[in-house]
Amino acid sequence: MYDLTGKQILVTGASKGIGKAIARQLLKQGASVGLHYNSSPQGVQELVGEFGPERAIPLQADLEDNQQTTALFRNALKKLPNLESVVLNAGIFPPHPISDSLDSWLKIWQKTMRVNLESAGILTKLFLEHFQKNDQGRLIYIGSRAAVRGETEEYLAYAASKGGLSSLAKSVARSFGKYNIKAFVIAPGFIRTEMAMEAISKIGEDKVVDELALNRLTTPEDIAPIVALLCSGELDHATGTTIDINAGSHIR
Ligand SMILES: NC(=O)c1ccc[n+]([C@@H]2O[C@H](COP(=O)([O-])OP(=O)(O)OC[C@H]3O[C@@H](n4cnc5c(N)ncnc54)[C@H](OP(=O)(O)O)[C@@H]3O)[C@@H](O)[C@H]2O)c1
């Protein structure tokens, strides 16, 4: 296990699922972690209880609201002035089949884009300016297998938002490497979290597992160690890369 003592890291969407497992792993490895949440403070409070308020720092913001997203950047730096890695994990996965009226289809499209992509764009712009001054920084985007192989028709906005996130990360890696700023994408397949369980139970868990090369559904704890390794700096020369964590369901 890499020692992350002294490292300051922000994780968005740290209140449950993948983000919470990532935050717990980083805290276990010694880092100080900004624990962003929106509507679920209890998940973050659990981590504060486990690791103490010195290193586990709650930060609230609704990332659908651009002003709150900007405030998150400022508040994170107030609490973590030597912040060097940001894990952009918060996201939503709402269905909007094309049989919906255009109005309701578009509402979901816009909400998905705001939460999954626009907030990540704003945080990217603000952290790039900050990291440029410090001549160091690392942005880790939680993308999706959907960006690579596409999604089913109810999740067009979701797939498009993750495709955008992926292109954003690659552009950051290409354009800012000379400032010692690195960018990575983690592309999970189905992971056992609240977000995915509705879709998984519609398909049937046995069928989902049949489509994997491995014999069980991936959990958030299967994602967390890779993110900790990225935050350690040991993989910096893989900047621009996308790491697939999908239990062999989409090998490329
Ligand atoms: N689970 C999967 O199968 C899977 C597969 C591929 C990619 N991913 C990606 O992995 C990431 C985490 O997903 P998950 O499965 O862990 O989901 P989850 O359990 O539903 O957690 C989502 C997190 O995002 C936060 N969030 C949602 N809407 C927000 C908003 N408006 N403002 C701020 N924060 C908001 C939630 O905060 P609150 O609860 O505090 O509101 C929560 O912490 C997402 O980007 C997702 O697209 C997941």
The ligand as an ORCA input file, in Angstrom:
! r2SCAN-3c Opt
* xyz 0 1
  N     -22.157      2.323    -10.740
  C     -21.817      2.074    -11.979
  O     -22.145      1.014    -12.543
  C     -20.959      3.055    -12.743
  C     -20.445      2.641    -13.975
  C     -19.652      3.520    -14.706
  C     -19.404      4.786    -14.212
  N     -19.927      5.162    -13.011
  C     -19.650      6.528    -12.570
  O     -19.112      6.533    -11.274
  C     -19.476      7.730    -10.598
  C     -20.065      7.388     -9.225
  O     -21.205      6.570     -9.430
  P     -21.847      5.651     -8.276
  O     -22.301      4.410     -8.940
  O     -20.955      5.597     -7.112
  O     -23.151      6.521     -7.961
  P     -23.949      6.814     -6.607
  O     -23.752      5.740     -5.623
  O     -25.322      7.159     -7.060
  O     -23.212      8.148     -6.059
  C     -23.296      9.325     -6.799
  C     -22.538     10.436     -6.086
  O     -22.680     11.635     -6.884
  C     -23.198     12.681     -6.082
  N     -24.121     13.546     -6.839
  C     -25.208     13.195     -7.552
  N     -25.843     14.292     -8.018
  C     -25.144     15.366     -7.567
  C     -25.294     16.762     -7.686
  N     -26.328     17.333     -8.326
  N     -24.374     17.558     -7.097
  C     -23.349     17.033     -6.409
  N     -23.148     15.714     -6.238
  C     -24.038     14.888     -6.820
  C     -23.971     11.997     -4.955
  O     -24.026     12.886     -3.833
  P     -25.253     12.896     -2.759
  O     -25.709     11.478     -2.587
  O     -24.615     13.470     -1.535
  O     -26.323     13.787     -3.324
  C     -23.118     10.754     -4.711
  O     -22.079     11.037     -3.815
  C     -20.446      8.465    -11.509
  O     -19.778      9.469    -12.219
  C     -20.899      7.377    -12.450
  O     -21.327      7.862    -13.690
  C     -20.701      4.337    -12.272
*
